[in-house]
Amino acid sequence: MKTLKKILVGWVLLGGMGFVLLRCLPNDEPSWSSVATNSLLILAGLVCVVLFVKDPIKTNKPIYLNFAAFFCLSMVAFAYSFIPASATSRLQFFVFQYHQLAYFFLLAFSVVYVVTDSLFNDFKLPSKYLVTFGIVAATFSYYYSPIIQNPAYLSSTQDVRDFNSISRSKDKLEQDGRVEASAAEIAMVTNLGIWRDGKQIAVLFDEQKVRRVEELLPYRGNNFACLYYKPLFLSNISMNVLCVVFVFLFFGFKYKNDPPQGAYIEKIIFLFLPYCSLEILHHYAYIKSVEYGSLLDVQEIGGYLTLVNLVLLLVFFSLRLRFITSVKGEFYERELVSDAEHISRWRDAFDNLVVRHFLNPKAVHGRLFAPRSPGGEA
């Protein structure tokens, strides 16, 4: 408990500094949900740093180091609020873009490493990191390669090129007195085609041009952000799908082979299933949003749901820390490493509640929530 209190004191001090900065320095006034989410991410990062230092089992330490790097990245998101959009809009854009890339790379890396550590328990640490990096980097490179190759890629997509052409045509018609020009009128004076590698390779027919104008015209004004970030959000969805697949792989392996895991680690990994699923839903909603105001509303609602998930993650990370810093917990963890086949799975009150009310203890004996038999048989 003393360790947790020290972490909370440090977190409150950091939060106080952040509050003073928000009050004293010009910023874009982030929403309450984003401030709360970033604060909890920083707290989770601090807990993971202490877990990295305190865990008696060396093979577990990289797990917390990875999560600490992921959670502490939220400090960049906090700093983003202080970048003035008017003076350095491109700086603000690049900070946001590369924060997104780093965020979802580290999230995927943290989740995939836990699965790799479980599946290839006999591998040495460099081999586990190599396998994890290979899986995550290959997926990351495939989906983010256009942005990696061209930092300004979002400005050169087909949608953005067509939108800019349509917008210029509409502005010209308005200057000529055609304020309420129809989609057909705009299409008549707009050159719309298909672009590839920065070159126009085909021209759309008249009917296709009208449909294209009708599709993109609603993105005028602030709504343009919804269109601009679509490719980035689609790539973010793909990285979260990777995480979801590996969480299912983790529990499928657990069910089939039933290897005991450190206390609370299974629950922590399980909570990344709704965490990543929520990220998928949030980004899908962003992509489907046409109005910028709707996007902000979705972001706000999604932030509250993610907040609940983060609180649960913090609870189980904290329970893990309290467990391994106790005499009983340290003994159990060391026994788990030295004689995993003959030690029962650690069960807490939550496990007992689930088994008692939702599962048949006889049917799941030796699986997940149920402890092993004394002889180590499933």
N, C-alpha and C positions, 0 to 999 in steps of 0.2 A: 504493500500500500504506500509505503514511503516513496518508492520509485515513481508510482503513478502520480502522487501528489507533486513531486518535483517536475514531472512532465507538464502537468496542468499549470503550475506556476510559470514555467517557461513559456507555455502557450499563451497564457493570459498576458504576459509581458509583451510578447510579439504582437498579440492582438491589440494591445494598447498603443504600441508604436504605429501599427497600421491605421488605427482610428485617428490618431493625431495627424498622420500624413494625409488621410482623406479629408480632414477638416482644414488643414493648413495649405495644402498644395492644390493647384487646379487639376481637376480630373473630370471624367465623363459621368460621374455619379452612378456607379454600378448598382444593380438591383440588390435588394436585400438577400434574395435567394442565392445570387452569385457570390456575394460576400460570405454568406454562411457556408456555402459549399467549399469555397477556397479555404476558409478557416478550418473546417473539419478535415480537409485534405492535408493541410499543414500539420494538424494535430496527429493524424494517422501517420504522417511521415516521421514525426518525432517519436511516436511509439515504436515504429519499425526500426528506427536507428537504435533505440535502446534494446529492442529485441535482438538486433544484430550483435550488440555488445554483450548481452547477458545470456544468450542461449548457450547451454552447456555442450550442445552437439554441433561440431564444426560444420557438418554437412547441411545443417539447417540455416546457417548464417547467410549464404547467398540468397536464399528466398526472401529474407527481410531486407537485404541490401537492394535487391531489385525493386521491391515494393516501396522502399524509402525513396529511391530515385524517382519512381513514378509519382508518388504523392507529393513530394517536395517540388515537383515541376509547377505546382499551382502558384508558387511565388512569382513565376513569370507572368501568369495570368493576372495576378494582382498588380504587378508593375505595368501591365498593358493599359490599365485605367488611367495612368498619368501621361500617356503619350498624346499630345494635342493633335487632334485629327486635322485641323485646319492648316497647321504649319508643316507637319510631317506626315501627310496622309499615307505616303508610300511606306514609311517606316512602320506605321501602325499596321498596315496591311501585311508586311513581311513578318512582323512579330507574331501577328495572329496566325498567319499561314504556317510558319515553322513551329509555333507552339502546338498547333493541331497535329502536325506530323510527328513531333517528338512525343506528344501525349499518347497517341494511339500506338506508336512503336513500343514505348515503354510498358504500356498496359498489356499489349500482346506478349511482349518478352517476359513480363513477370508471370503471367498466367501459364504460358507455354513452358517456362522453366520448371514450374512446380510439377507439371505433368511429366516432363522429361526426367526430372529427379526421381519421380515415382516409378516410371517404366524402366529406366536404366539405372537402378539404384547402385549397381556394381561399377558403373563407370566412374572414372576420376573427374574431378571438378572441371578441368579444361575441356574434356570431351563433352560433358553435359552442356557447357556454355557454347561449344562449337555446334552441337546439334540444334540447340535452341536458336542460336543466331542464324543458322542456315535456314531453318523453317520460317522464322519471322522475317528475316531480310529478304528471302525469295518472294514471299507474299507481299511485303512492303514495296519492294522494287517493282513488282508487276503492276500494282494498282496506283502507285504514286510516281511511276517513271516519267510521265509528261512533266510533272512539277519539278522533279529532281533535275531533269535535263534542261528545263526552261523555267526559272523562278517566276516569270511573268506569264506562265501558261494560261492561267485563268482569264487573262485579258485577251487571249487569242483563240478561244474556243469558237466553234460554229455558232452557238447561241449568241455569244457576245458580239461577234462580227455582224451577224444578221440584225441584232438589236440596234447596234450603232448605225447601220445603214437605214433602218426603219426610222430611228429617232431623228437622223439628219433630214430625211425626206419629210417627216411630219413638221419639223421646225421650219423648213423652207416653205411648205404649204401654208403654215400659219403666218409667215411673213408676207405671203401673197394674199392674205385675207381668208384663206380656207381653214378657219379655226376648228370646225367640226368635220374635217375630212374623213371620209369612210375608209375602211380597210382596202377596198378596191381601188380608190383613188390614190392611196399611199403606195399600194403595190405597183401601180402603173408607172410611178416615177422612181421606183427603187430597184436597184440591181441586186438580186438575191441569187445565190448559187451554192454550190457544195465546195467546201474548202478542204484541202489535204496538204499537210506539211507547209502551210503558209501560202499555198497557191490555190486559186479557184479553178476547179477541174470541170465544173458543169454549171449550167444555168437552169433555174426552176421555170416551169411553165406558169402561165398566168394564174390558173386555178390554185396551183401549189403556192404561189407567191401570196395570194390573198389569204389562204389558210395560215401561212407562216406569219403574216402580219397580224392576223387575229390572235394567234398564239402568243406572240411576243409583245404586242402593244400594251397589255395590262402591266408590264414590268416597268413602265415609265416612273420616274421619280425615285423615291426611297425603295420602291419594290425591286429595283434593279439588283439589290444585294441578294435577293432570293434566287435570282437567275445566275448571278456571278459565281456563287459558291457551290452550285450544284455538283460539279465534278469532284470537288474536295470532299463534300459530304458523302457522295457515293463511295469514295475510297475509304472514308472513315467507317462506313457501314461494313465494308468488306473485312476490315481489320477486326471489327467486333464480332463478325460471324466466325472468324478464325478462333477467337477466344471462346465463343459458345461451343464450337465443335470440340475444342480441347478440354473444356470442362466436362462435357459428356463423355469424352474419351477417358478422362480421369476417373469418373465414377463407374464407367463400364469396366475398367481395369480393376477397380476396387472390388466391385461385385464378383467378378470372375475369379480373381486371385486372392482377395481378402488380405492384403498385407496391412498390418497395423501402421497407423500414421501418428505423428506427434499430436498431442492433445490440441483440439480446436482447429487444426489446419484444414481438415475436411470441411468444416463449417465455413471457414473463411473462403475457401475455393468455391463452395456452393453459392455463397453470396455474390460472387462475381458473375454468376449466371443471370440473375435479375439485373445486376449492374450493367452488363454488356447488352442485355436484351433491351433495357431502357435506352441505352445509347443508340441502338438500332432504330427503335421507334421514334426517338427524338429527331434523328437525322432524316429519317424517312418523312416525318412531318415537315421538316424544314424544306426538303426538296419539293414537296407537294404544295407548299405555301406560295401564293402569288403576291399577297399583300405583306409588306414589311411589318405592319402592326400585328398581323396574325402570327408571323414568325416570332416576334418578341413575346407574344402571349404563350405560344407553344413552348418557347424557351423558359419562360417563367414557371409554367405548370410542370414541365419536365424537371426543372431545377428542384422543385419541392419533392418530387418522387425520388430523385437521385439522393436528396438530402436524407430521406428516411433510410435508404440503402446504406449510405455512408455511416449513419449512426449505428446501424447493426454491425457493420464491418468494424467500427471502432470498439464496440462492445466485445467482440470476439478476439480482436487483436489484444485488447487490454486483459481479457481473461487468460489469454495465452501467456502474456507477460507475467501476470500474477502467479500463474501455475508454475512456470519454469523457474521463478525466483523463490519458490517454496521448497523446503526440504523434500517433501513428498513428490513434488513435480520433477525436481532434478533427478531423484532416484529413479522415477518411472522412465524418464527420457533416456537415461543411461542404460537401463535394462532393455528398453525397446531396441537400442542399437546392438547390444551384445547378444540378446536372445529373443529376437522378434517372433520366432515361430512358436514360442511357448509362453508368451505373455498376452494377457487378454487386452482387448481394446479399452481405452479409457472411456468411461461412461459418466456423464454429468447429469444434472437434473433435467436438462432439456432432452437428452437422449432417452432417459427413462420415461418422460412424458410422452414422447412420440411413440415409443414401443408399446407403452401401456394403452394408449388410446387409438392409435392409427395402424399398428402392425400386429402381426401374430408372432410372438417371440419364438415359437417352435418352428415356424416356417422360415424365419430369417436368421436362425441360429448360426453364428459365425459370419454374418454378413452385415457390413456397415454399422448399424446401430447396436447390434447384438454382440456381446463379448464372446471370445473363443472358449472352447472347452479347455480344461486344465492340460490336456494332452496336446493341445495345439491343433486338433482336428477341426475342419470347417463344419 
